[in-house]
Amino acid sequence: MVSRFFQAYRNSSAALLALLWLLLLYIVIAISAEGPAGGQDSWNHYLFARWSLKHPILMLDLWGKPFFTILSAPFAQLGITALYTLNMLATLGTAWITYLSGRKLGMRNPWMLILLFGLQPIILANFHSALTEPTNAFVLVFVIYKLISYRYATAIVIASFLPIIRTEGLVLVAAVLPFLYLKGKLKYIPLLLSGTVIFAILAALISGEWDYFISHNPYFKFESEGKFDPGSGSFWHYAQAQKAITGFWITLLMAVAFFLILDYIYSRIKKRTPHEMSQFVLWLFLPLFGAYFFAHSFIWYAGMMGSHGLIRVFVVVSPVAALIAQYSLHRIMVMDVRLLNRAIKTITTAVASLIAINGAGVLSGFSGNASIPGYPGRQLWFNAIDTIKSMGYDNYVLVHQLPELNVHLDLDPFEDPQKIQESRTQYLWSLDTRAGYDWFPENTVILWDNFHARRDAPMPLDTLRSLGTYKELLHLQHETDSLYDVRVFVHKGFPRQ
């Protein structure tokens, strides 16, 4: 009976087994991880969600990402592990909807899409996090699924919220235009603005600022203020990083798909009958991935909008990459060479698994090492906190530049500065270094680390020392690299308890 069931529903059954394989693999990665992917960004997103119920204005914050903050706020009250679970479920959900999209398009063996998506190195390296990319990928593939189902109005309205989920959603929204043109649905273009307009109106009503979406967008502010240098690099940075993004096998299949589409374009020039699946690849999938790839490549090359050249942003379009790769496999399997078709399924499962697991460092999880290493200097932070407490500084206000500390100590960094004694924390960038303008109370303890405090605050050690207001109490040295050193300063007016 079981064998008959699997024979009758072999694609669905294979898809469920593939999803189970991903779940087991993800659990191994999560258990063996020292911390979340994304480092301080993950901790920051958790803090936005954790304290947004107390400070609802945080739900509008474009740095925290409104969609993720609102979605994750209930989970965050249970701790950051709940957000890890949310992102894992979003990743598995994206894998499933990617499979449904391929099945609806009539792709052969669409269950392979679950592996082509879920085993991409960029997915394995980032799903265990409180980052916003996994939920963004879920929304994007849901939009794709609705477009494939010809639910245009629903798809476009949901797509219109992509710029609120992440700023590069503006690029994704624009990339949908060729498909709407092809389908003669240009009347839906105004709907592409609906999500942003709704958010802008709500933000204006709450904040009183009618340009809130522009003036409070951190990436636009980077450009207008010119105070932040995110660095820059080669235009080909992301192309060279494909081993760590999609992996060799999927990258190869995407390259094959490109040539197959060129062949399809030639056939259309010759007035041959249009092929629906190829139409979706040409007018929707390639524009989505291509526009996103080009935009991030240019931004990093130009040193714009705080890019930092981070590769994890490609989590967002990873389901699109999977669909493009599966298109190549479908075209090959249509040849109906039985041995070739079997070989393709075996190769895809084995090669994608091995390349992705190795590329994402997952083998470390199986060997007993951390699948996602934590920040090397974090233990010194907690050693410093223990030392501060042992010295009798019980009523101190802790000033630092480490969101992870606020998570572990459950401190609210968003409280009104007027209530600093109540919140008991502030970030170091709030310290006014002008003579006579230091507003921190006398019971202030500063935890200065040689990386985040110097880079993010930014507060050079010499500047802090030159103020003359704080006494250096402690210097904890990292055993391998002074970059992770930690120093503790106390306000000179703060007596020992």
N, C-alpha and C positions, 0 to 999 in steps of 0.2 A: 504493500500500500504506500509506504514511504517513497519507494523508488518510482511508483507511478506518479505520485505528487510532484517529485522533482523533475520527472520527464515532461509532465504537462505544463509546469510552471518553471521551466529551467532558467529563463532569464531572471525572473523575480527571485527564485531560490538562490541563484548564483549571486545576485545583488545583495541579498540578505547575508549570505556567507561572507562576501567581500566587506560588507559593513561591519560584521562581527570581527573580522580580521583587523580592520582599522581600530575598532573599539579596544580590542585586547592590546594592540600595539600602543595606542594612545595612553592606556592605563599604565603600561610599563614605563613610558616616557614620563608621565606625571609623577609616578611614585619615586622615580630615581632623579627627579629634578631638584636642584638646590633652591631654585627660585623661579619666578616667572620669566618668560621671554620678554624682551623689551626693557628689562631693568627698571629704571626709575619711571619710565613712561607708564608701565603697568601699575606701579604703586600709585602714581598720580591719578590715573583713571579710577582706581579703586577709591581713593580719597574723595574725588568728586562725587562718586556714587554714594559713598558711605555717609557723607555729610549734606547731601542735596535735600534730604527731607527736613533737615534743620535749617538750611539756607536755600530755599527754592530757587533763588536767582542763579544758583550753580547749574540748574537745568538748561539755562540759556547759554551758558558759557561755551564759546566755540573752540576754546582750547581743550576743554574736557569732552567735547562732542555731545551735543544735546541728545541725539538718538540713543547713544550708548549709555549716557548718564541716566536717562529716564528709564530705559529698559532694565538696567542693572541695579538701580537703586534698591528695590526690594531684596535682591539677592545679597547686596553688599552689607545689609544689616546682619547677615549671618557670618560675615568674614570673607576674606579674599578667596578662600577655597571655593566658595559658592560662585565667584566670578570665573574661576578656572573651569568649573563644571559648565557654566553657561556657555563659555567659548567652545568647549569640547562638543557640547550638544549642537551649537550653531555650525561647527565644522562638519559634524556627522550629518546634520540636516542639509547642509550645502551639498555634500556628496550624494545624498539621496535625490535631491531635486535635480542635480546635474544628470543623474541616471534617468530620471523621469523625462527630462528634456530630450535626451538622446533617444529614448524609447518613442517619444511622441514624434520625433523627426524620422523614425523608421531606421535608425542606425542598427547595424548588425551587432549582436552581442553587447548591448548597451551597458550591461553590468560592469564592463571594463572601465567605464567612466568613473566609477567609485574609486578604483585604484589609481587611474590616471590623475584624478584630483587629489585624493586623500594621501597619496604617497609622494607628492611633490615635496622636495626638500624644504621649500619655504613654508609649507603647511606643517610638516613634522617639527620644524624649528620654532613655530610661533603659535600653535593652537593653545598651548599651555601658558596662558597669559591673561592679563586684563586689558589687552590691547583692543582697539576698535576695528581692526582689519577683518577678523573672522566674521563678525556680525554684518559688516559691509558686504563681504562676499556672499553671505546668505541672501541679503536683500537683492543684490545684483542678479544672482542666478534665478531668484523668484521672478524678477522682472522679465528675464529671458524666457522662463517657462511660460509666463502669461502671454508674451509676444508670440511664441510658438503655438500657443493655444488660440491665437487670434482674439485675445481679450485685450484689445488695444487700450481702451479707456482706463481699465484697471492697471495695466502695466505702466502706462505713461504717468498716471497720478502717483504711483509708488516710486517710479524713477525720479519724479520731480523732487523727492525728498533726499536724493543721493547727495546733493551739496551740503545738506545739514548733517548727514552721517559723517562725511569727510569732505574737505574742501575740494579735492580733486574729483568729486562727484560732478562738478561743473563740466569737466572734460567728458565724463561718461554720458552725461545728458546730451552734450553736443554730438557725441558719437552715434546716438540713436537716430539722428536726423536722416542719414542716407537710407536707412531701412524704412522710415516713414515715407520718404519720397518714393521709394520703389513700390510700396504698397498703396500709394495714392492716399495717404492718411495725413497729409499736411495740416488738415483741420485740427489735429490733436496737438500741434505745436504749442498753442497757448497753455495747454495743460502741463507742459514740461516746466513751466514757471510756477505752477500752483504751490508746490511744497515750499519753495523759497519765499514766495509772497506771503503765505500763511505764517511762516516762522517770523518773517520780518515785521508783519503787523502785530503778532503777539508780543514779540520782543519790544517793539516800539510802545505798545500799550503798557507793558510792565515796567520798562526802564525809562520811558519818556524820550528815548533817542530814536528818531525815525531812520537813522542810517546805521542802526546797530549791527546789521549783518556785515557791513563793510568796515565800519570803524572799530569793531571789536573782533574782527577776524585776525588771529595772531599772525597768519602768514602775510596778509596784506599790510599789517602794521610793521612787520620786519622790513618790508620794502619801503614804506613811506617814511619810517623813522631813520633807517640806515644805521642803526646802532648795533646790529647783530650780524656777525660774519659766520655763516654756516659752512664756509668752505666751498670749494668747487673742484671739478675734476674732468676727466675725459667724457666726451659725449657718448663714448662706447662703453662706459662703466657698467651699465646694466646688461648690455650684450655679452660682455666678458664675464659677467657673474651668473650666466644662465645655469651653470652647473649647480649653483647653490639656490637657484630659484625654481626652475621647472625640472632641472636634471637633464642629462644627456639624451635619454631615450625620448622624452616628451619634446624636447627641443628639436630633435631630428624629425619626429613626426610632424611637428609644426612647419618645419622647412619643407617637407614633402607636400603638406597641404597647400603651401604657397604656390608651388609649381602646378599642383593639380588645379588650383583655382585659375592660374594663368591659362591652362589648357581649356578650362570651362569658359573663360572669357572669349578665347579664340572660337570655341564652338558656338557661342552666342552671336559673335560677329558673323559667323557663317549661317546665322538664322536657324540654328537647331533649337529643338524644344527646350525651354528652361527646365532646370532640375531644382525642385524646391529646397532640398537639403543644401545644395551648392549656393542657392540664393541666400540662405540664412548665413552661411559661412562668409560669402562675399560681402554682403551688405550689412551684417550685424556683428558677427563674431570678430572678423578681422578689423573692422573699424573700432570696436570697443578695445581690443587688446592693443592694436597699433597706435591709436590716439593716446592711450594711457602710457604706453611704452615711450612714445616720442615725447610726450609732455614731461615725464619724469627725467628722461635723458637730457632734455634741454634745460630744465630747471637746475639740475645738478651741474651741467656744463656752465651755465650762467651764474651759478652761486646764488640762486634766488630762493625766497620763501622757506628758509630754514630746512632745506632738503637733507643735508648731511650725507646724501648718497645712500640712505638706508634702503636695503633691498626688501625688507619685510612689507613694504607697501604693495608688493606684487601678490600678496595674499588675496587682495581685493579681486584681481582678474584671473586668479588661478582656475576657477571653474570654466572660464572662457578658454583658457589654454587647453584644458582637458577636452573640451568639445571640439576644438580645432584638431587636436591630436587624434581623437576618435574618428573624425571625418576621414583622415588618411587611412586608418585601419579599416574603416567601412569600405572605402573604395577598393582596397586590396582584397578584402574578403568577398566582395561582389563577384570576383573572378571565379568563385566557387571551386577552387582547388582545395580539396579536403585536407590534404596533408599540410598545405600552406596555412589554411585557416586554423588548424589545430596548433601549428607552430607559433602563429601570431599570438594566440591566447596564452600559450605557455611562456613565450618570450616576454610579453607585456607584463604578466604577473611576476615572473622571476626577476627580470632585469629592472623593472620599475621599482620593485621592492628592494633589491640589493643596492641599486644606485642611490635611491632616496634615503634609505636607512643609513648608509655609509656617509652620504653627503650631509645629512642633518646631524651626524654624530650620535645617532640613536644606539649604535653598538655599545657605546659607553654605558648605557643604561643596563644592558644585558651583562656587561662585564663587572658591574658593581660600582662603576664610577658615575658621576652625575651626567645625565643626559643633557641637562641645561645647567651649566655651572652658575653659581651665584657670584656676586661681586667679590673679588678677592680680599678687599679690605673691610668687609662688613663686620667680621668678628671684633675688630678693633673698636667699632662704634659701640658695640654692646659692652665691651670691656671698659670703655670710657664711662658709659652710663652707670655701670656697677661701681666704678671707682668714685664717681660723683656722689652717689647715694651713700657709700661707705664713709665718705668724709663729712657727712652730716648736712649736706645741702638738700634738705627735704622740700623746701618751698621754692625751689628755683624755677625760673622761666627758661626753657631750653630753646636756644636759637641755633639753627643749623641749616643745611641745604640738602637734606636727605629725606625725601618723602617716605622711604621704607621705614625710617625710624618712627614717623607719625603713625604708620599703619600698626607697627608692633606695640607702640605705647598707647595706641588709640587716642591720639591727640588731634584736635580740630584746628587745622592751619587756616581755616576760612573765617574764623570768628572775627568780629569787629575788633580792630587793633585797640580800641578803647577798653576792651575787656581782656587785655593780654594776661592779667593775673588769673582770669577764669580759664582761658584756653591753655595757658602755660606753654605756649610755643609761638614762634614766628620764624619765617625763613630769613636767612642771613642777608638776602638782597634788600630787606626792609631797613637795615641799619643805615642811618643817615650819617655819613662820615664828615659832614661839614661841622666845623667847630661850633659847639654850643647847640647843635640840632639833634644830638643823640636822644631819642625819646624812650629808649629801653629802660625799664625800672632797675633799681639797684640789685634786686635779686635775680640778675641775669647771668646765665652760664652759656657760653658760646662753645659749641662743638665744631671745630674747623677741621675739615679733611682736605687733603692736598689735591683732590681732583674736583669734586663737585663744588666745593666752596670757591675754589679758584676759578673754575670755568663758568659755572652757572650763576653765581651771585652777582657779578664776579667780585671776589674779595681777596686780593693778594695778601699774603702773610705780612708783608712789610706795611701795607696800609692799615691792617688791623692793629699791629704793634704801635704804629705811629700815633694812633689816637690818644694814647696815654690813659685811656679810661679802663682798660682791661688788663688784668695780670695773667700771664701765662702760668698755668697751674700744673699742666701735665703734657707730656709728649710721648705718644705711643708709636713706636717704630715698627713698620712691617718688616717681616723677616727677609723678603726678597726684593722689594721695590719701594722706594721712598714715595712714589706716586700715591700710595695708599696710606701714608702716615696720617695720624690723627693728633690734633692738639686741642687742649681744653683751656679756655680762658674764663675768668670770673670777673664780674664788675668789681672794681676796687671798693665800692661802697657796700658790698655784700658780705656781711660778717659770717663767720663760721657758726653753724647752729650748735 
